[in-house]
Amino acid sequence: MEGTVWGAALALAYLGTFQGVGLCLSRAALPGESPGMRLLLGSVWGSVALQWFPVLLAFFLGFTPAAHLGALMLALLVGGAALWLGRSTPFGFRKACAALGRRWFLWVVLGVWLFFCFLVWHSFRWQDGVVYSSQATYGDMSMHLSFITSLANQGDFPPDYSLLPGTRLSYPFLSDSISASLYLLGAPLWFAYELPMWVAGAQVLFGLYAFSSVLTDSRGQAALSWVFFAFTGGLGFLYFVGGGVENFTRIFTAFYETPTNLIGENIRWVNVLVDMMLPQRATLFGWAVLFPALYLLYRAVYGGQGRCFLWVGGMAGALPMIHTHSFLALGVLCGGWLGASLLARLSWERRAAQVGKGLLLGTVAALALGKELARGREDSPLFLYLALGALALFVGLVVLLAGTLLRRGEGRVLLPWGVLLGVTLVLALPQLFVWTFQQAAAGSFVRGHLGWVLGDDSYLGFYLKNLGLVGLLALGGLLLSKGGAFLRLAPGLLLWLLAELVLFQPNEYDNNKLLYPAFAFLCCGAARCAAEILGALRNRKARAGAAAGLVALSTCSAVLTMGREAVARYELFGTGAVELAQWVEENTEPEAVILTDTRHNNEIASLAGRNLVCGSPSYLYYHGLDYVWQQAAAYALYTYPRRSRELVETLDVSYILVSDFERSAYSVDQEALDDLYPRVYDDGNRVLYQVVEDAPYSAVGEIPWNNPWEAYRGR
C-alpha cells in the first residue's frame, strides 16, 4: 500500500510515456489544429491508451506486469509510427504556452485546475498511519479503492467484484484500471489514485473551455459559459442567510449541508468540481474524453474538418467502459448535430429554429403540467414509451432529411457520419456485450421516470432554486438564438429531455451524469443571453458592475461548497485498520475470501484488495446486483458458526474478521469461532481467524448452503 519512491518514479515515467505517445498521435492526426489543442487532445489520447492497451493484453496475460510491458511496447510502436508520420509538423510547445498570453482566461482555467489538484490531494491523505478523506469522497472512495487494489493484487481478467465474488465487474472500471496499473508498478496507493485524476482534471477543464469557445460567439461568452458550468450552483446559498451565525457556519461543520447539496430543501444540483469530478472517477475520466470529443465533432460538422469524424468515432468507441453515461450522452449529442447539419444543408435552419423554440416552450409546459398530474406516479413505463416515441420521431426526421439529400444527389455528406457510426460500433459493441448489457439486464436499469429528483417540488420551482439565474439565462439565450445558432445548442435539449423521462441506473440521482453534459450546452446559451443584456448597458462602469454581480450571484453557492470541501476532513481508516490491511496484504493469498460486516469503508477490500463474502449494499444495490443471499449467509456465519460448514465451503471463506464493526452488526458467537479456528491476527480489538479444514463443526441443525434465510430472518 505504501509503495516506494522508485515505484512512484516508475509509475510517473509509465504514465508520461503514454502521454508522449498521445502527443505524437495528435501531431500526426491533427496537423491543422493549434499546438494547444494538439497538446490537450494528445493528453486525452495518451490516457485512453493507458486505460485500454494493458486491458486488451490482459485478456491473454491477465492484469500482470507482463501485460503492462506488452502495453508499453505497443504504445512505443504506435508512438514511433506517429512520430514519423507527423515529422513535418512541429510540436509547438512554445506556441501552446504562448496561448496563455493571448487568452487571459486560460490563467483562470489553470488556477481552478490547481485548486482541483489540491482537492484531490486533500481528499485522500495518508498521514501518521491514518487515511483521511474529504466530505465528497467519504462515500465513494472506498469502492474505487477496492477496484484498484483488487485488480492490481489479484490480476484476474476480466475481473470480478471483490465486493461480491463470482460476479463480473461490469461497472466502467477503466477509470480505476489506470490507477491499478500505476499501483501494480509499485507506486504508493495514494499516488496511484491521485496522479491520473490530476491529469484528467486538466483534460476536463481545458476541454470544457475548448468546447465553449467553438459553441459561443466570443471569448467573453466562452469564459462566462465555462464559469457557469465549472461553478455550478443555484440559489441554495439563500437557505444559509439569516437565522444566526450557526446557520451559516454549518456549511463548514455539518456533513453534507452545503448550498449545492441540501437534501432537506431538495437542493440537488451539485457543484461539478466537488461532487462530480472529485468523488465520481468514472464521470471525471468520461468527461475528460467527452468534452474534447465534442470539440472535435464541432470541428468536423461546422469547421469542415472531415477527418475529425474518424477520431471522434475512436474516442466514442473507447467510452463505454470508461463512463457509460458519457458514451450515451455523446451518442445523443451526435444525433442532434447530425439532424442540425442536415437541416443546414437543406437551408431549413431558420424555420427549424422557429419550430424548435415552440417545441421548447411546449415541452417545458408539458413537463411542468405532467409533474403535477403524475404526483406519486412518477415511476411509470408510460414515460419510457414517450421517450421511445420521441426517439422514433427524431430518427424518422433524420431519415426524411437524409432521403431528401439523396434525391438531390448530395448523399456523400452522409459518408463521414457513416464512418463515425461504424468506428464507434466496432469498438463499443464488444464492450457493451461483454460488460454493460449483462449487468443492465440483471438490475433495475432503464425504466420510465418523470422529472429526475424533483420530489414534491413543482417542475419550475425545483429548477429555479437549483439552477438559479443561469437557468433563466439559458432559456433566454435559447429563445434569442437564431437559425443555426439555436440548432447548434438544440442537442443539449434532446439529452435533457431524455434524462427527464428515462432512468438509466437504479439510483435516480445518477441521471445527472446525463443532465450535466446537456447543461454545458445550456451554459453557452446562458452566456449568449448574458452578453446581450450586458451589451445593452452603455455605461462601461455599469456594465462592469453588472457583470461582476452576475458572476457573484451565479457562483456564490459553488464557492461556499468549494470552501467547505477544502477544509473537510474525515477519518476513513484508522491506524488499526491500516495495520490490519497491511498484514492481510502481506500474509494472505490475493484471491482469499474474507468474511467481514458490510460497512462501506472496509479496509480489507479497499486497502488490501481482498474479496469479501458481501460488500456494502450501498454500492451493490445501486449497481443492480443481487447480493441478498450473500448478506444472509454472512449473518448466519457470524451467528451460528458451528452449524455453517456448507456455507463456509460454498463461499470458499478463508478468513473471518471480528472487530467492533462485526460485533455491533451481528450477534457474533466468538466463543464458537475460537473453538473452530485459530487466531492468526489479534491486536486486542481486531481478530482474524483462519478457516481450517478440520474445524469441529456441529452436524446438528446445520444450515444448508442454499438456505441461510431461516437464520437471517430469525434476527
N, C-alpha and C positions, 0 to 999 in steps of 0.2 A: 504493500500500500504506500509506503513512504518513498519507494523508489530511490534513485541515486542521481547525483549531478550529471554523471555520464549518461545515464538513461534519459534525463531531460534534454541533454545536448543532442543525443541521437534522435530523439523524437522531434526536436526542433529542426534538425537537418533533414529528417524524412519529410516533414510537412513542407519545409522550404523547397525541397526538390520538386515536389508536386506542384507547388505554386509557380516555380520556374517553368515547369513543363506547360502549365496553363498559359503563362505569358507567351511562350513560343507558339502555342496553338493560336492564340488570339492575334498575334502578329501576322501569322501566315493566313489565317482565315478572314481577317478584317483589316486589310491594308488601308482602306479608306476611312476608317474610324480615327478619331483623335487619340493621341497617346494615353490620355487619361481614361478614356472609355476602354481602350485595349487593356490597360492595367486592371481596371475593375473586372472586366469580363474574363481576363486571363486568370485572375484570382478565383473567380467563381468556378471556372472550368477546372482549375487545379484542385479545388476542394471536392468537386464532383468526382474527379478521377481518384482521389484518395479514398472516397467513400466506396466507389464501385470496383476499382481494379483488384483490391485484396478480396473482395466478396466474390467476384467471378472465379478467381482461382481457389477460393475456399470451398467451392462445390467439389473440387477434386482433392485438395490438400488439407482441408479443414482450416479453421481460423488460426493459423500457426505461423511461426517465423518463416517457414518455407514459402507459404503463400504470400507473405509480405515481401520477401526477397524477390519472388517472381513478379509481384506487382511493381516493385521498383524497377526491375529490368524492363518490363513492358513500358512503364512510363518513360524511361530513358530512351527507348527505341522510338516511341511516339514523339517525344520532345526533340530528339535528334532529327527525325524526318521533318518536323515542323520548322526547326531552326534552319534547315537547308532550303525548304520551300519558301520561307519568308525572308531569305537573306537580303533581298533588295529593299526591304522595309526596315527603317531604323526603329529601335525600341522606343526612343523618345522619352526617356525617363526625365530629362531636364524639362522638356515641354510639359510633361504631365505635372511636374511640381510647379511649373510656372503658371498653371491654371489657378493656383491659389492666389496669385496676384491679380489675375484678370477677373475672377469671380470671388468677391469678398465673402459671399455666403458659404463658400466651401470651408472657411475657417469655423463657422458656426457648426457645420456638419461634423468637422473634425473634433471640435470641442465636445459635442454631445456624444460622439463615439468614445472619446476618452473617458467621459463620465460613465458611459455604459460599461467600459472595461473595468472601471472601479467597482461598479455594482456587481459585476461577475466575480471579481476577486473577493469582494465583501460577502458575497452570497455563499461561499464555500471556503471557510477559513479553518485551517488545521493548526491549532495553537495549544501548546502545552499538553499534548495528548488528547485534546478535546476537539471535536468537529462542530463548528458553528455554521448555521445557515442564516439567511435573512428572512424577512417575513414572506416574501413571494415564493421563495424556494423551499420553505419548510415542508410543504406538502409533496411537491413533485420530484424534488431532487433525489430522494431515496430510491424511487422507481428507476430513474435514469441511471443511477449508480449501479443498481442491480443488473441492468442490461450491460453496462460497460464491463463490470468486473466478471460477470459470468461468461460473457463472450470471450474475454481475454484469457480467463483462467481455464475454462473447460474446453474451448477450441472446437466444439461440435458445430457442424454446419450442414443444413440450415439449423439455427439454434431453436431451443425450446425456451419457454418461460421458466426461469429459475423460480419464479413465484408460484408456478403450477406445472411441475414436471410432467412431461408427456404431452404437453400442449404446444404446438408450434408457435413461435413468436412471430405474430403477424402484424404487430404494431410497427409503424415505419421506423425501423431500428437503425437505419443508416446515419441518422442524426447522432446516434450513440456509438456506432461502429467506428466512426472516425476517431473518437476518443479511445475506444478499446484498442485500436491499432497502436496509438501512442503509448498506452499503458502496457501493452504487450512488449514494447521495445524497452521498457524499464523506467519510464517516466513516473514521477510521483503521481498518485491518483488525482490530486487537486490540479496539478499542471496539465495532465492529460485531459481533464474535464474542462478546464478553462481556456486553454490555448486555442482550440478550434472555435470556441464561442467568440473570442476576441476578433478573430478573422471574419467570422460570419457576421458579427455586428457591423463591421465596416462595410461588408458587401450589401447588407440590407440598407443601411443609412445612405450610402453613396448611390446605391442602385435606385432607391426611392427618389433621390434628387434628380438622377438622370431621367427617370420616368416622368417626374413632374415637369422637368424642363421641356420635354418634347410635347407634353399634353397641354401646356399653357402657352399664353401668347407673349410672355415677357419673363425676364429673370426675376423681377419683383413678384410676379404671380407664382412662379415656381418656388421661390423662397417661402412665400406665405402658405402655399399648399403643403410644402414639406413641414412647416411648423404646425399646421392644423393636424397633420397625421401623427407626427412624432410626439406631439404634446396633447394627445387625445384626452379629453376630459370635458364634461359638460358643466352643469350648474350645481354639482354636488357640493362645492365649497360653501354654498349658501346655508347648508344644514349645520355648519360649524360656526356661523355668525350669531352672536348673542348667546344668552344662557350662561354667561360666566366664562372665566378663563379656562376652566376644566373642559368645557365643551370643545374648545379649540385644541387644547393640548392633547386631547385623547387621540388626535390624528397620529401623534408621535409616540404614544404609550400603549394604546389598545391594540389588540390583534385584529387586523383587517377591518378597521373603521376609518377608511380614507375617503376623500372626496370623489374618487373614481371607483370605489368598491365598497358601497354601504348597503349591504343586502337588506337591512331592516327598512330602508327607504326605497328599495328597488333601484338603486344606482348600480348599474351593471356594465356600463360602457367603460371598461378599464383602460388604463394607460398602456400603450403598446410596448414601451421600453420595460416597464416594471412588471407588468402582469402577463405579457405575451412572450416577448423575446427573451426575458431573463429565466423564467421557470420552464417554459414550454420549448424544449430544444427542437422538437420536430418543426414547430412553427418558425423558429429562428432560422433553421437551415433551409426550410422550404421557401421562406421569403427571400433568402439570400439568392435563390435561383429565380424565383417568380418575378421580382421587380426588374432585374436585368433582362430577363426573357421578354417581359412586356416592352421594355425599351427597344430591344431588337425587333420585336414584332411590329412596333410602330414604324421603325425604320424600313421594314420590309413592305408594309402596307402603304404608308404615306410618304416614304422617302425614296422609293424606287430602288431599294437595295434588295433585289430578289434573292441573292444568295443567303440572306438572313433567315429565310423560311427554313432552310435546311438546319441552321444552327439552333433555331427555336425548337424545331422538331426534336433534335437531340437533347436539349435541355428539358423539354416536356417529357420525353420518354424516360429520363432519369429520375423524375419526380415521385412516382408512386410510393416507393419505399424510403424516400426522404421525408415527404409530407404529402399524404394522400389528398388532404383538403386543398393544398396549393395546386396539385395536379388537376383536381376537379375545377377549381377556380380558373386556372389557365385555359382549360378546355372551353368553359362557358364564355370567357372573355374573347378567346379566338373566334368562337362562333359569332359573337356580337360584332367584332370588327370585320369578319367575312361579310356579314349582311350589310354593314355600313359601306364597305368597299364596293360591293355590287351596286348599291344604290347610287354611289358616286359615279360609277362607270356609266350608269344609265341616266345620269343627270337628274335624278329624282330626290336629291338630298333635301331641298327646300320643303317640298310637300311632305316628305317622310318626317322631317323635323317637326312640322306642324302637327301631324298626326301623333307623333311620339309625345309631344308635350300634352296633348289632350289625353292620351293614354296614361301618362304620368299622373296627372291630376285625378283622373278617374280611378286609377289603381290605388292611390293614397286614400281617396274617399272610400273605396270599396274595402280596403284593409281596416280602416277605422270603423266602418259600419259592421263589417264582419266580426271584428273583435267584440263588439257589444252584443251581437246576435249569438255568438258562439261561446259566451261565457260559461265555463265549466265543461265545455265540449271542444276545447282547442285541439285535443288529440283525436284525429279522425282520418280515415282513408280518403274522405272527400277532398281534403286539401292536397293529398298526393295525386289524386286524379286531376285536380285543377292544374297542378304543376305539369303533369304529363300532357294535359290538353294544351297548355300554353307552349310547351316544348314542341308539340306536334304542329301547332300553328306556325311557330317560328321556322321550323325545318321546312314546312310547306312553302313559306315565303321565300326562303333561301333557294329552294329548288325551282320555284317560279322565276326568280330573278336570274338564276343560272341558265334556265331554259331559254329565257329571253335573249341572253347574251349568246347562247349557242346558235339561236336562229339568226342572229345578226352576224355570225361568223367570228365572234370575239371570244370563243371558248378557251383560247390559250391563256387568258387571265386566270383561269381556274387551276392551271397546272401547278403553280407554286403552292397553292393551298393543298393540292393533292400530295405534293412532296411532304409538306408539313404533317399532314394526317398520316401518310404512310410510314414515315420515320417514327412518329410518335407511337403508332400502334405496334410496330415491330419491336420496339424497345419496351413498351409499357405492358403489353398483354401478358407476356410471361410472368411479370411481377404480380399482376392482378390475379392470375390463375393460381400461382404458387402460394401467394400470401393473402391478398386482400379479400377476394371473393369467398375464400374458405371461412374466414372469421366473420365476415359480414353476413353470410348465410346462417351462421350459428347463433349470432347475437341479435339484439334489438336495434338493428341498423335500418336506415331508410324507411321512414314512416311519415305520414302526414301530420303536420302540426302547424297551427296558425299563430304567428306572432312571436317568435323567438322566446324570450323570457319575460314577457310583458306582465305576467301575473294578473293582479287585479287592476292595474293601471289601464287607462284608456290608451289607444294606439298613439295618438298625437301627444298626449301628456307625457307618456313614457319617453318618447324620443326627444321631446322638447327639453326635459330636465337632464337627459343623458347626453345628448349631442350638443345642447346649448345653442349658442349663437351660430356655430359652424353649420348646424343642421338647417337653420333658416337661410343662411347664406348659400348653402349648397342648392336648396330648392330655387332660390332666386337666380343663381348662376345658371342652372339648367334652363330656366324659362327665358333668360336673357340670351342664351347661346342660340346662334342661328345656323341653319343648314348643317354643313359638315362638322362644325364645332360641337353641335348637340349630339350628332351621331357618334362622334369620337368618344363622348362621355357615356353614351347610352349602354354599352356593355356592362358598366357598373350597376345600372338599374336592373338589368336582367339577372345578374348574380344576386343582387339584394332580394329581388322577388323570390328567387329560388330558395334562399335561406329563410325567408319568412313563411314558406309553405311546406318545406320538407326538412326533416331532421336526418342527419347522416351519422349520428352516433347516439348511444343510449343517453348520454348527458346532453340535454338540450342546450346548455350553455356553450358547448363546443361549436355550435353553429357560428359563433363569432369569428371562427377561422375562415369562414366564407364572407362574413359581413365586412371584415376589415379590408380585404383587397378591394371589395366594392366601394368601401368608404374612401379609399385612395383616389378613385375616380371622382367621387363627390367632393373631395377636398380641392381638386382642381377647379370644379365648378364654383365652390365657395370662394376661392381666391379670385376668380373672374368677377364675381359679384362684388366682392370687397374692393377690387380695383376700380370698378365702375362708381361705387359710392364715394370712395376717397378721391377719385378723379373729378367728381362734381364739386369738391371743395376748392375754391380758387386761392384762398389764403394758404400760403405754404406752412405757416406755423399751425394753423387749424388742421391742416391735412396731416402733419406730423403727429400732432396730439391725438387726433382721431385714430391714426394707425397704431400708436402706442397703446391707447385704450383698448382697441380691438384685440391686439395681441395679448394684452394683460388679461382681459376677460376670458379669452379663449384658452389660455394656458394656465390659469390660476390653479384649477383643480389638479392638473398634471404636475405642476411644480411642487405643490404640497405633498402629493403622493410620492414623488421622487425624493423629496426631503425625508419623508418617513422611511423609505427603503434604505436610504443612505445611513440611517442610524439604527435600523432594526438589527437585532442580534439574538438568536435563539440557539440554545444547546440542542444539537441534533443527536450526537453520540457522545456520551461521557467517557471519561478515562477508562472505566471498567469495560465498557462496550468495545472501545477501540482495542484494548489489550486482548479481549476475548477473540475479536475478529482476526487480529494478527496471529494468535495461536492457532485458530482454525485454519487460516490460510496456509500456515507453515506445516501443520501436522495432520491434515485430513486430505483425502482424495478430492480432486477438483469436482467430481461428479457426485460426491456424497450428498445424501438427502438428510436434512436435519429438521427435527420437529421443534417448532417454537410456537408462540402465540401468533396472532395475525396483526400485530402492530405494523404501522406503515414504516416507521424508522427502525427497520430491522438490520442490525449490524451484520448478521450472518449472510444475508442476501446482498446488502448494499456494499459492504466493505470487503467481505471475504469471497463474494461471488459464488456461494454455495447454493444448492437447491433447498427449498423449503417444502414441507408437506402441503402447506397452504399459505399463500401470501395475504396481503391486506385486501379485504373485499373492496375497499375504496379504489383500488386500482383494477382489480379483476372484474368487478361489476361493470365499470364504465368501458371496459374493453370487450364487453359482450361475452364473457367467459362463464362457463358453468363450473362453479367451484364448491357447490353446497355439499357434495359428498365428501370432499377432502376436509371441509370445515367440520363436518360431523365426525369424521374419522379422527381429527386432531383432538376434539373434545373427548372421544372415547379412549384414546391412547393415554391421555393425561389422567382421566378419571378412573379408568379401570385397566391399568397396565398389565395386571396378572392375566387378564382374560383376552388380551389383544394380539395373540400370536399371529393369527391370519392377517390382521391389518398391518402389522409390522412387516410381514413377509411380502404382502401385496404391494405396499407402498415403498418397499426396499429402504426402510428407515435405517440409517447408520448411526445417528446420534440423537439424543434427546436433551434439550436445554431446559433447565428450570432456573428462572430468575424472578425478580419481583413482578415482572410483566406477566409471566405464566401463572404465578401464584394468585395474582389478582384477577386473572381472566378465567381460571379453571379451579376446580376443587382437586388440586394435584395430590395424588397419593404418592408422596415422596418416599414414604417408608417402603412401599412396594417397589418403587424404582431402585432403591438401594439394595433390595434383596435380589432384584433381577439382573442389574447391570453394574459394571464397575464405573467409578468416577474417574474421568481422565483429565478433568479440569475443574478446579474449585478455588474461587477467590474469596470465599466467605459469603458471597451473595449469589454469584452465578455458578451453577453446577452443570457440567456437561457429562452426560452418561453415554458410553459407547455400547451399542446394541451388540450382543454376542449370541451365537447360535445355540448354545446350551443353556440359555436362560430358563429357570424353573417356572414356566408358565402354568397356570391352572387350567385344567380341561373343563372344569365345572362352569357352566354359564358362559362359555367362550363366545365372543362377539364375532359373527361371521364377517368376512371381508366385504361382502356385498350388502350388509345391513347394519351399519353403525347408527341407524336412525333411532332405534329404541333408546339407546343410551343417551343420545343427543337430546331427544325430546323430553327425556326424564329430568332435565335440568330444573 
